């Protein structure tokens, strides 16, 4: 039986209504509010690694909080999943989350550095 997707929220700030993200899976918050990665880098990275131990192509990241924590979470997710992860981007016009797939190692024949991105 396939597991239900998980939406990993970097940090719950209390300032964002993340209820619409539940459409994509079960919500799991990785870091507590006001987490300070600056003062405890190794314990924070270890906590992120434990939280993302079962991260797969089916799961999503929701980037809320400290930019350094966001970078750490995306790095760990990519390293655990062959350079791939999906994240949710809030579209203020549509008023919903849009899934975006990141692949650090695209297959031959996909976009390369010479292709235009915008």
NORFENJO-V869946 format. One record per residue. N is the residue number from 1. RES is the residue in one letter. SS is DSSP state (~ for helix, > for strand, _ for the rest). NEAR is the number of other C-alpha atoms within 12 Angstrom. Layout:
n res ss near
N RES SS NEAR
N RES SS NEAR
This chain:
n res ss near
1 X _ 3
2 X _ 7
3 X _ 13
4 X _ 19
5 X _ 23
6 X > 33
7 X > 39
8 X > 40
9 X > 40
10 X > 42
11 X > 35
12 X _ 27
13 X _ 20
14 X _ 15
15 X _ 11
16 X _ 17
17 X _ 17
18 X _ 32
19 X ~ 20
20 X ~ 22
21 X ~ 32
22 X ~ 23
23 X ~ 20
24 X ~ 27
25 X _ 24
26 X > 23
27 X > 26
28 X > 27
29 X > 29
30 X > 37
31 X > 33
32 X _ 22
33 X _ 20
34 X _ 19
35 X _ 28
36 X _ 20
37 X ~ 28
38 X ~ 16
39 X ~ 11
40 X _ 13
41 X ~ 16
42 X ~ 15
43 X ~ 16
44 X ~ 27
45 X ~ 30
46 X ~ 19
47 X ~ 24
48 X ~ 35
49 X ~ 24
50 X ~ 18
51 X ~ 26
52 X _ 35
53 X _ 21
54 X _ 22
55 X _ 33
56 X _ 27
57 X _ 27
58 X _ 25
59 X _ 36
60 X > 43
61 X > 48
62 X > 43
63 X _ 34
64 X _ 35
65 X _ 28
66 X _ 23
67 X ~ 17
68 X ~ 21
69 X ~ 34
70 X ~ 29
71 X ~ 21
72 X ~ 31
73 X ~ 42
74 X ~ 37
75 X ~ 25
76 X ~ 31
77 X ~ 39
78 X ~ 30
79 X ~ 21
80 X ~ 22
81 X _ 25
82 X _ 19
83 X _ 22
84 X > 28
85 X > 34
86 X > 33
87 X > 33
88 X > 31
89 X > 23
90 X > 22
91 X > 14
92 X _ 9
93 X _ 9
94 X _ 10
95 X _ 14
96 X > 19
97 X > 27
98 X > 22
99 X > 23
100 X > 20
101 X > 22
102 X > 22
103 X > 23
104 X _ 20
105 X _ 19
106 X _ 15
107 X _ 12
108 X _ 8
109 X _ 9
110 X _ 12
111 X _ 14
112 X _ 14
113 X _ 11
114 X _ 7
115 X _ 9
116 X _ 7
117 X _ 7
118 X _ 3
